[in-house]
Each structure stands twice: as structure tokens, then as C-alpha cells.
Amino acid sequence: MERESFQSRLGYILVCAGCAIGIGNVWRFPFVTGENGGGIFVLLYLFFLLAMGVPILTMELAVGRASRKSAHKGFEALEPAGSKWHMHGWAALAGNAILMMFYTTVSGWMCAYFYKFMTGKFVPGMTRDELDGVFGAMLSDPIEMTTWMAITVLFGFAVCSLGLEKGLERVSKYMMSALLLLIIVLAAHSLTLENASEGVAFYLIPDLDKLMSHGVTNVVVAAMNQAFFTLSLGIASMEIFGSYMDKDHTLMGESIRIGLLDTFVAIMSGLIIFPACFAYGVSPDAGPALIFMTLPNVFVNMAGGQLWGTMFFLFMTFASFSTVLAVFENLIAMCIDSFGWSRKQSVLICLSVILIGSMPCVLSFNLLAGTTIFGKEILDLEDFIVSNLLLPIGSLIFLLFCVSKWGWGFDKYYAEANTGEGVKVPRWIKPYLQFVLPIMLFIVIMEGLL
């Protein structure tokens, strides 16, 4: 069977960026920034994005492009005879599935809030308790929760069933274009609010006093974590798109472009949120509740709040769906490669698995409320497995596979990464990749576990 490919380079970059751009950018990045001192955290995040994220992204893409296969078969094609690197392919398949078993629930929340703002559920004059009650009522209703999750799953697999070019690439082009337009309009509006400059200063001007007050180690490790997780590395979410690439451009150049687009969305998300928080006296370190409890309070007190709230949650919906579509394509491609199924068979089986597998997370907020496993609620446990275990450990595996003599080896990775026109991986970086970056990843892993 001839392998599918992207119709255009723009489509490829938008799909890859869409995989990286998601809740981690537009939800996690702003509240982690708020909790870690604003501008100084952003500066450290950008440093670690270049130092950690981009090099590992080139490795995932290199494994995919060199093998022309998804993770399991890709490692198998490139690994030395008798080695077991390909076992990580099964972990990657499981990781993508577990990720979607809770991600579809949160994506459903974004859709629900877009619908609620659009239909006038939020009105001027609502108290903070009433606004919080909307979120609580949604979580406690298993029918509503299941409906929004199912809409996310069915739409995502319907798009992917059309194929790479006609489905994922075409829809991602329109959705990402709309996302980028929305984020510029929303940021421009936030910057016109009274006291917006205070929010911008908090967000973008580094303050060493804040670094000291929050704890140097805490802020540095948080920046390493965010830079690492924002690109969805470690479970081959990006590797599969490498397998669809041509060899016209170097992987470092493409990785930088993906990282820049991903970072642009994260930075612009902050420019929407922080000026609005300071304009309406809302704490910028409100944590995970920032999006669903704090910001609705801002919108209902804002002139034209229904419109701006609707546009904001449409943007959030597009951001979350861009990741959903990309990861669904990963699951489908892995099944096609590993089991020899057709795309139609893979879509139907993966749809059923994700739809059923997402129910425990959905019900954990209502019918199964209070249920814990190893002391964690279901969403938190699934998030912990993916974010704290599979992503960082998987990234370490990709790194060691590409730079050690027991794996594919640095020379083969180096040749693949530098094939084509564009920014090259410098040979002098080899000691850094072999000795320094593994230690940095080990710190991320241990911090996540402890």
C-alpha cells in the first residue's frame, strides 16, 4: 500500500503545529506562567524550548522520515538486529490512547463553554458563585458530559476517516487559520482594556525578585516541564508526521518553525488573559480554574462580553481539536502499520476504544465522584501516566536511540536530520545531546515522579 503524504508543506507544518498546540498552550501555559512569576518564567521557558524541545522534536521526525513508518515499525526498521527499541512503539500507542481518554473530556468542556456563551447562558450581573455553579452543574451531569465528549470523538474520527490529505490536512488548514485569526483579534482587544499595560508588564518583563520569591528551583523546573510538554514529545505524536514528510527540508529548520508557531500561540494566549485579569482585578495565579471559573467572570463584566466570550471559547475549541485530530491520526496510522488494518477498520476500532475508554473520566465527575486509584482521581491518574511517565521517559528513549551506539546512532540521525535545505544540526552538538540533555530529561522525570 502506497503511503499517504501531505499535499503541501504548509499543510504539514500546520498539522504538526496543531498537534503541539492544544490545552497545554492555551490553558496550562497561562496559569503556570501566573503561578511562577510571569516574565521570568516566560524567558526561561523560551530558553528550554530551544535547548530541550526542538532537538528532541528533530529526533522524532527523523525516526519517522527515515523509516516511513509509525513508531513500532519505525524503531523496528532502524534498530540494530536483536535489540528491543521497538517495544516503545507499543508504549507510544498506549500513551496516545490514554491521552485521548481524558483529553476528549477537557476538549468537550471547551465546546460546551463555546455553546453556552453563544446561546446566552452567561449574562451580565452574574455573581461569582453563579458562574462557578455553571461549571459545577456541567460536571455533575453525566448526560451533558458524555454528549460533549462524544461530539469531540465522533467529529475527530469523522475527519480522519477521510484520509490524511482530504481529512486531516484540509480541515487543519481551515481550523488553524481561524485559530490564528481569532487569537490576534482577541489579543488586540485585551490590549485596549484599562490597566492592560500592568498585565503585559507582569507577563513579559522578567523580574528577578519574583524568581527569588517563587524559588529558583521551582521556576526553573516548571519552565523545563512546560517547554518539554508543549510539543507533545515522547509518545510518537510527532513521529508519525515525519513518516509523511518529503526530504526537501532539514528537520532542524522544520522543528524550529513548528516550535515558533506553537510558542506564538502560547504567548498570544497570555496576551489575551493577563491584560484582562489585571483590567478586572482578577488574580493571574488562579491555577487550572483560570479558564472555566475566573475568565467567565471577566467576560460577563466586559462590554460586549458575550461576543468576546464566544470568540475566546471558539479559539479554545479549535486549539483543543487541533490536537485531537492529530492524535487520532496517530492512533489510526499506528493500527494500519502494526496490524495491517484498512483505514476504515482502524477508524471504527479506535473510535470504539476511545469512546468507551473516555467514559471513566467523564463519570468520575458525577456517578463515580470520589473514586480514586492509587490516591488519584481518574483524570489526574491518566494525566499523570502520560505527562509524568510516558512523555518524559519516551523522549529519553528517542534521544538515546538517536545518539547512542546501541541504538540507531548519532551519525545516521545526523545524516537524516540534515537532509534537505535549511538549518542544519551542528556536529559540535553531539556531546550536549549525549551527556547534558539526558541529565536534563532525567531531572524532568524525577521531578514528575516526586
Secondary structure, DSSP 8 states (H G I E B T S, - for coil): ------S-HHHHHHHHHHHHSSHIIIIIHHHHHHHTTTHHHHHHHHHHIIIIIHHHHHHHHHHHHHHTS-HHHHHHHHS-TT--TTHHHHHHHHHHHHHHHHHHHHHHHHHHHHHHHHTT-S-TT--HHHHHHHHHHHHH-HHHHHHHHHHHHHHHHHHHTT-IIIIIIHHHHHHHHHHHHHHHHHHHHHHTSTTHHHHHHHHHS--HHHHHHH-HHHHHHHHHHHHHHTTT-SSSTTHHHHTT--SSB-HHHHHHHHHHHHHHHHHHHHHHHHHHHHHTT--TT-GGGGTTTHHHHHHHTSTTHHHHHHHHHHHHHHHHHHHHHHHHHHHHHHHHHHH---HHHHHHHHHHHHHHHTHHHHHTTTTTTT--BTTB-HHHHHHHIIIIIIHHHHHHHHHHHHHSTTSS-HHHHHHHHT-SBS----GGGHHIIIIIHHHHHHHHHHHHH-
